Amino acid sequence: MEEQDQQQIDVLANQIAEEEYDLIGLQEVNQLLASPLAKVDTYFQPTSNQQAIHQDNFLFCLTERLKKLGCHYYWSWTYNHIGYDIYHEGIGLLSKTPIKTASYLISKSSDPTDYHTRRFMLGETFIEGQKIVAISSHFSWWHSVDEAFGYEWRMIEEVLSEKQGTLIVMGDFNNDAKKAAEGYDLVCKSSLALQDAFIAARNKTGEYTVEKSIDGWDENAERLRIDYIFTSKNFEIESYRVVFDGKKESVISDHYGVMVVMS
């Protein structure tokens, strides 16, 4: 939906090819409602209720660009809701290793015309012999423990509590780490026993992922940390770095990215 989307794809693809990330979670991955269908290959991992992939799907275009760089990722995309009346807005997950994916509804609404409708993408893979359960999600704002983010997080806990493997939870949480007794605290106190990679990291470069007023945070005038990577506590977090913040890499979104190295 950005005017410079092809430039964004080039910047992102070059960074991925250089760093060779094991797992990547993306949010607000869009395609036009009326654009032509794409022809996907075997690296695409469809879910049981898969929305058709279109030729302008941002993640499809990204993986095609990566192929030209000699970099192949298994990938999956799930559809949340209609954005700005013209887009299928969704979330994506990419993996260097073969991955089994599934999409889960976590909101009370399942109506695609309602922006409250939210799903998360779950992927199960093995990295260096270790079973990894990774998710990518784009959550609602905080309302209460029973509504919006609170409800969505409880749905995630139910799904993940039944999974065997080490957890990596990535996404736009729409909850600021500085806000006590809201979404961030709910995650930190979760029965899933997760750690915030930023807090656990031995080395940190940057912190905040939003630094101005953006869509959904129209009155914001302060720096926010609302995009996170949470992991099981058996991971040693070697480093945390904010990326695509205009310093080492170009800004390609109204949210900066987060890169974590762990072992």
ZINORUR-V468581 format. One record per residue. N is the residue number from 1. PSI is psi in whole degrees, -180 to 180 (* if undefined). OMEGA is omega in degrees with one decimal (* if undefined). Layout:
N|PSI|OMEGA  N|PSI|OMEGA
This chain:
1|-1|179.4  2|151|179.0  3|-32|-177.7  4|41|-173.4  5|-35|178.7  6|-36|175.6  7|-41|176.9  8|-45|-179.5  9|-43|179.7  10|-46|-179.4  11|-46|-178.4  12|-44|-179.4  13|-43|179.6  14|-39|178.4  15|-44|179.7  16|-45|-179.4  17|-36|-179.7  18|-44|-174.1  19|-25|-178.8  20|56|178.6  21|145|176.1  22|-43|-177.8  23|143|178.7  24|129|173.8  25|132|179.4  26|147|177.6  27|163|-175.6  28|50|177.3  29|110|-168.1  30|161|166.9  31|150|177.6  32|144|179.9  33|-37|-169.5  34|11|-177.9  35|161|-176.9  36|155|178.4  37|148|178.3  38|156|171.9  39|109|-176.4  40|159|179.0  41|-168|-172.9  42|-9|174.3  43|-23|176.7  44|131|-177.2  45|96|-176.8  46|151|173.0  47|173|-175.9  48|-26|-179.9  49|46|-169.8  50|126|168.2  51|139|-179.7  52|141|178.0  53|132|-179.5  54|162|-175.4  55|-26|-179.3  56|7|176.0  57|126|-174.2  58|-41|-177.7  59|-37|174.3  60|-47|179.6  61|-38|178.8  62|-47|-178.8  63|-33|175.2  64|-39|177.0  65|-40|178.5  66|-38|178.0  67|-40|-180.0  68|-21|177.0  69|6|179.6  70|26|-174.6  71|117|-175.9  72|130|178.4  73|140|165.8  74|140|-175.0  75|158|178.6  76|155|-177.0  77|136|175.9  78|153|-170.2  79|125|177.9  80|-63|-173.7  81|174|177.2  82|129|178.8  83|134|176.6  84|28|176.1  85|-6|-173.6  86|-8|-175.0  87|145|156.3  88|114|179.0  89|127|-175.8  90|-167|-179.5  91|155|-176.1  92|161|177.2  93|132|178.2  94|147|-178.8  95|139|175.3  96|-27|-179.4  97|156|178.8  98|139|-172.1  99|140|174.6  100|123|-172.9  101|157|176.4  102|152|178.8  103|134|-177.7  104|130|171.8  105|129|-179.8  106|-5|179.4  107|162|175.4  108|-33|178.0  109|142|172.1  110|10|-177.5  111|117|-178.2  112|-17|176.8  113|-5|-179.7  114|119|-176.3  115|-11|175.8  116|-14|-178.5  117|123|-175.2  118|142|172.7  119|166|168.7  120|151|179.0  121|126|178.3  122|136|176.8  123|137|176.7  124|125|-177.0  125|173|175.9  126|129|177.0  127|118|-177.0  128|43|175.9  129|-3|-178.5  130|132|178.1  131|122|-179.5  132|132|171.4  133|110|-175.4  134|145|174.7  135|153|171.2  136|133|-178.0  137|160|175.9  138|104|-171.0  139|165|172.1  140|172|177.1  141|168|178.6  142|137|171.4  143|-57|176.3  144|176|179.0  145|-15|-177.4  146|-5|-176.5  147|159|174.1  148|-125|-175.5  149|-43|-178.1  150|-44|178.7  151|-45|-178.4  152|-41|-179.8  153|-38|177.6  154|-38|177.5  155|-40|177.5  156|-42|178.3  157|-40|-179.7  158|-43|-179.2  159|-49|-173.6  160|-27|179.5  161|-18|-179.7  162|0|-177.9  163|143|175.6  164|124|179.0  165|169|178.4  166|136|-170.6  167|140|167.8  168|118|-175.5  169|115|-174.4  170|150|171.4  171|-180|172.3  172|107|-175.2  173|-13|-179.4  174|30|176.5  175|122|-175.5  176|137|-179.3  177|-23|-177.6  178|-13|-176.6  179|110|-179.2  180|150|173.7  181|28|175.1  182|-148|-170.0  183|-40|-178.6  184|-46|178.4  185|-36|179.3  186|-42|179.1  187|-45|-177.5  188|-28|-179.2  189|10|-175.7  190|151|174.8  191|-13|177.5  192|-11|176.7  193|59|-178.9  194|158|172.1  195|144|174.4  196|119|-176.3  197|-32|178.3  198|-47|-178.7  199|-40|-173.9  200|-17|-172.5  201|137|175.2  202|-38|-179.2  203|135|-177.6  204|136|172.3  205|107|-175.5  206|169|-179.8  207|-53|-169.2  208|146|-179.1  209|-10|175.0  210|132|-175.4  211|11|-178.5  212|-177|175.8  213|129|178.0  214|172|177.8  215|125|-177.5  216|-22|176.4  217|55|-169.8  218|-30|-177.8  219|5|-175.4  220|135|177.5  221|17|-178.1  222|169|178.1  223|138|-175.1  224|146|167.8  225|101|-177.1  226|-3|176.9  227|128|-167.7  228|159|160.9  229|115|173.6  230|145|-178.9  231|164|168.3  232|153|-172.3  233|-9|177.9  234|-9|173.8  235|137|168.2  236|120|-177.5  237|108|-176.0  238|-42|-178.5  239|153|175.8  240|130|179.3  241|132|171.9  242|130|-177.2  243|164|-178.4  244|43|-178.7  245|13|178.6  246|3|179.3  247|-82|177.1  248|-38|179.3  249|159|177.2  250|153|172.6  251|126|-178.8  252|6|-178.9  253|165|174.7  254|-11|167.7  255|141|169.6  256|166|177.7  257|169|177.5  258|130|176.5  259|129|-178.6  260|134|172.3  261|126|-176.3  262|163|179.0  263|*|*
